[in-house]
């Protein structure tokens, strides 16, 4: 998605700042178990080293949710 490419990928494609890489099922499994609501909340509000909205200041919660869904689908 455009949001993933313009924001999330900076860390989730490279593993920067300890981010789980997209496609790494082992890294994502315990996160996915927490549920989509929790993942979206963390992505939107920030969590640990991840900044709020993954540095996409003008992204809506729906756009963030779509990016999270994209990452999860690629990481199962």
C-alpha positions in Angstrom: 0.0 0.0 0.0 1.1 3.6 -0.4 1.0 4.2 3.4 3.2 1.2 3.9 5.6 2.2 1.2 5.9 5.8 2.4 6.1 5.2 6.1 6.0 1.7 7.5 8.6 0.3 5.1 11.4 2.5 6.5 11.6 0.2 9.5 9.4 -2.8 8.7 11.3 -3.6 5.5 14.7 -3.3 7.1 14.3 -4.2 10.8 15.5 -0.7 11.8 15.0 0.2 15.5 14.1 -3.5 16.2 11.0 -3.4 14.1 9.7 -6.9 13.1 10.3 -7.2 9.3 7.3 -7.7 7.1 7.2 -11.4 6.1 8.9 -12.7 9.2 6.2 -15.0 10.5 8.1 -15.9 13.6 8.5 -12.3 14.7 4.9 -11.4 13.9 3.2 -14.5 15.4 3.1 -13.3 19.0 2.1 -9.8 17.8 -0.7 -11.1 15.6 -2.0 -13.2 18.6 -2.7 -9.9 20.4 -5.3 -9.1 17.8 -5.8 -6.5 15.1 -7.3 -4.0 17.4 -4.2 -4.0 19.5 -1.9 -3.9 16.5 -3.8 -0.9 15.0 -3.8 0.9 18.4 0.0 0.4 18.8 0.6 1.6 15.2 -1.7 4.6 15.6 -0.6 5.7 19.0 3.0 4.5 19.0 4.6 1.6 20.8 8.1 1.1 22.2 10.5 2.6 19.6 7.7 3.0 17.0 6.5 6.5 16.7 2.8 7.3 16.5 1.4 6.5 13.0 4.8 5.2 12.0 5.8 8.8 11.2 2.9 9.3 8.8 1.5 12.3 10.6 -1.3 13.0 8.1 -2.5 9.3 7.9 -6.0 8.5 9.2 -6.7 5.7 11.6 -8.3 3.8 8.6 -5.1 4.2 6.6 -3.0 3.0 9.4 -5.4 0.0 9.9 -5.1 -0.8 6.2 -1.3 -0.7 6.4 -1.3 -3.0 9.5 -3.6 -5.4 7.7 -1.2 -5.4 4.7 1.8 -6.2 6.9 -0.1 -8.9 8.8 -1.3 -10.6 5.6 2.3 -10.7 4.3 3.7 -12.0 7.6 1.5 -15.0 8.4 
